[in-house]
Amino acid sequence: MAEAGRGVVLEKMYRFQLWLIPALEKFPRSQRFLLGDRIQTLAHDVLEGLIDATYSREPLPVLNQVNLRLEKLRFALRLARDLNHLDLRRYEFAAESLLEIGRLIGGWRKASHGKA
């Protein structure tokens, strides 16, 4: 994956976090510090992993871990939606954003796998 592509996925994940943090503040107090914190941590782990992969000589193992965390994030957001902590509009935005980020990571993984 070209440098520009790496920058795109990093920027999209960063922008997703900018949107996510205020959305999590709307969770009920009882879940803000449980599910909300877990979602925020997973999102931050994905961003950190993308940064690590950008500077790694062998990004594929890192990207595999990032992909796993992204899937965990998807399920945590789905749980938040099913518990009515996220309205449908916010959940759809999150799901579409993560789908796009996942596609970019998948392309990066594919390109890295070809080099391995």
Secondary structure, 3 states (H helix, E strand, C coil): CCHHHHHHHHHHHHHHHHHHHHHHCCCCHHHHCCHHHHHHHHHHHHHHHHHHHHCCCCHHHHHHHHHHHHHHHHHHHHHHHHCCCCCHHHHHHHHHHHHHHHHHHHHHHHHHHHHC
